[in-house]
Amino acid sequence: MFDVEIKNLKIFANIGITPDERKKKQLLKVTLNFSYSVAKGKDLEAMNNLKDYSKITKSLKQFITESSYDTLEKLITSSSHMLAKKFKIKKVKVKINKTAVAKRYGSETVSVSN
């Protein structure tokens, strides 16, 4: 079993409860964690036996950028489900840090994860 972490991926998205929040894209820092297995005896140097982190990252970025959810909780749930199904990965955990909100409250981070 392999555990993968893609940390603080910068994505701009329209998200928020209020219309003012959704007016312009906000910077989100997204961390993705997931696990996957490679069958015993498979070549660990052959890309077709491994997960393509680039494709996974691009897919997550596109999904979030094109989303229209109001809450981070719904975005995280939908993103996790999409990635698990599309890439056949397990233990998908998405953490999103909303940097603009953190600054407003004088905080280093305001994040939600599943």
N, C-alpha and C positions, 0 to 999 in steps of 0.2 A: 504494500500500500504506500502510495506517495502522497504527501501533503504539500499543497502549493499555496503560496501567498503572493498576491499582486497588491502592493500597498500604495495608497494615496494616489490613485489614478485620478488626474484632474479632468473633470467633465463639467461642461456648462449645460444647464437645463432649466426649463421653466417649471418650477414647482413651488407650491405654497398654498395656504388656506385662503389668503386674501387676494383680491385682484391686483393690488399693488405689488405683492410678492411675485405674482406670475407675469407681470408686465415685461420684465427683462430677464434674460438668463442669469442664473446665479451659479457661482463656482461651488461645485461639490467635490469633495475628496473621497474617493471610493476605495475601500479595501475589500478584496475578494479572497476568500479562503475556500479551498475544496480539496477533495481526496479522490484518488482513482487507483485502480490496480492494473497491473500488466500480467497477463497469464504467464505462469511458470514456463521457463524455457524460451520465451520470446526475446528477441534481440533488443536490448535497451539502447542501441545505437541507431535503430531504424525508426525514423519519424512516424511511420504508419502504425507503430505499436504504442506510440505515446500521444499525449494530448497536446494540441497546438496552442500554446499560451497566447500567441499573437491573434489567432482567430477568436479565441475566447474573449480576450480583451477588447478587440474591435466590436464583437457582437454585443458585449455589455455596454460599451460606450455608445453604440448606435441606439440600443434599446432605451437607455436612459435619456439620451439627447432627444429622441423622438417621442418620449412619453408625455403624458398630460395628466399625471396624478396630482392630487392635492397634498397628500401626506407622504412622508418618507417611509412610513410603515407599509403602505400599499406598494410603493415603488420597490422596496426591498423584497417583499413577498413575491411580487410578480417577476422581478429580475432573477431571483433565486430559482423559481420554478422554471423559467425559460431556459436558464443555463443548464440545470440538471437534466431537463428533457432533451435539449438540443445536442449537448455534448456528452451525455451519459456520464456525468460526474456525481459524486456523492458528498454528503456533509457540506453542502454549499452554504457559506455564510457570507453575507454582504453587510458591510458597515459603511454608513454614509455620514460624513462630517459636513455640516452646513457652515462654512466659514463666516459668511456674512452675519448670520444670526449670532454666532459666538462673539464676534467683535462688538455687536450691538449690546450684548450683555456683559461685556468686559471679561469674557471667558476665553480660554485658549481653544476649547472645542465644544461643540454641541453636536453629538452624533447619536445615531440610532443604528442598532444592528439586530439581526435575527438569531 
